[in-house]
Structure formats: structure tokens, C-alpha cells
């Protein structure tokens, strides 16, 4: 026995840790959520609107357990990130164009 722990305590700890199996894709989902939340701050309809929609979308898919379905949802989220980045780039381009080319 190391440091006075009994084998029974060790077995109980193993049962607890193996009983709650974490999804290996969880860190990727959390990263996706944080990235979307960050990008949503400058959404044209407002950050609060985007955040509410984002929470609803993630809550709707909270119970998904199939790794393939989770990967599909992650891919969809990454597509949304690319679309948001394109939207922001276009908005920035239009603002610059209006500043320097008053005719357009």
C-alpha cells in the first residue's frame, strides 16, 4: 500500500473514472465554440443575437454521441467560421473602398 491507501479506495476510484468516459472530440468542440463566440462579437445583427443562436445550436446537438455525426457538426461549424471571416473581410473591404473612392 502506497501512502496508506487501501486497494478498495483505488478500485472505487477506477470505477468512477472509467464510468464517466469523456468524448475524445470534446476539446475540439469546445475550441469550435470559443472560436465562434469570439467571431460572433462583430456579427451585423449584434453579438447578443449571435451568442443566443450559437448557444441554441450547441444545446440542440448536445446529446449527439456518434463520433461521425460529431465530426460532421464540427465540419459545419468550421464552414460557418470561414463564412463569417469572409463576411467580415467583405465588410472591411467595402468600408475601405467607400473611404478612398467616394464615387463608388
N, C-alpha and C positions, 0 to 999 in steps of 0.2 A: 504494500500500500504506500503510495506516494503522498506525503504531507497529510496523512491521517484520513484520506478519503476512502470510503468503503466501495467495494465493487457494485453494490446496489445503487449508490448515488451515480456512479459512472454509467450504469445501464439505463437509468432513468434519463440521464442527460442525452444519451444516444437515441432513445425513443423520441424524445421531444425534438431533437434536431432533425431526425430522419422523418418525423411525422409531418413537418411543415417544409415541404420541398419547394424551394424558390424556383421560379421560372428563369432559365438562363438568359432569356431575352429581356428581362425586366430592366437592366441598366440601359439597354438601347431604347426602350420605350420611354424611360424617364428622360434620357437625353433628348429624344424627339420632342417630348412635351415641353421641356425647358427651352429648346430652340424655337419652337412655335410660339411659346409665350413671349419670348424676347422679341421675335419678329412682329408679333401682333400689336406691340405697343404703338406702332405708327400706322395701323390699319386705317383706311379712309373713313370708315364708319365709327372709329373710336376703339381704343384699347379695351374698354369695358365690354363692348359688344363682342369683340373678338374673343376675349377671355371667357365670356359666358358660353359662346358657341364651342370653344375648344374644350371646356370642361364637360359640356353635354356630350360631345363626340367621344371623349375618352371614357366617360361614365357609361355610355351606351355599349361600348365594347369591352367593358371591364371584366365580364365573365368569360371572355374567349380564352380557351385553354389550348387549342390546337396550334402547334408551333408554325405550321404552314400558313394558317389564317392570320396569325400574328405578324408573320413576315410580310404578307400581302398588305396588311394595315400599315405597317411601318413604311413600306414602299409608297403607299398612297400619301402618307404624311410627308415623306421626303419630296414627293411631287408637289404637294402644297407649298412646301418651303421654297422650291425652285420658282413656283408661280408667284409667290409673294415677293421674292427677290427681284423677279422680272418686273412686277408691278411697281415696286419702289424705284427701280432703276429708270423705268419709263417716266415716272412722275418727276424724278430728279432731272432727267434729260429735258422734259417739257419746260420745267421751271427755268433751266439754264437757257434754253432756246428763247423763251419769252424775254428774259433779261437782256440778251445780247442782240436779238433780232426782232425788233419791235414790229416789223411788217408781217411776220408770220402768225 
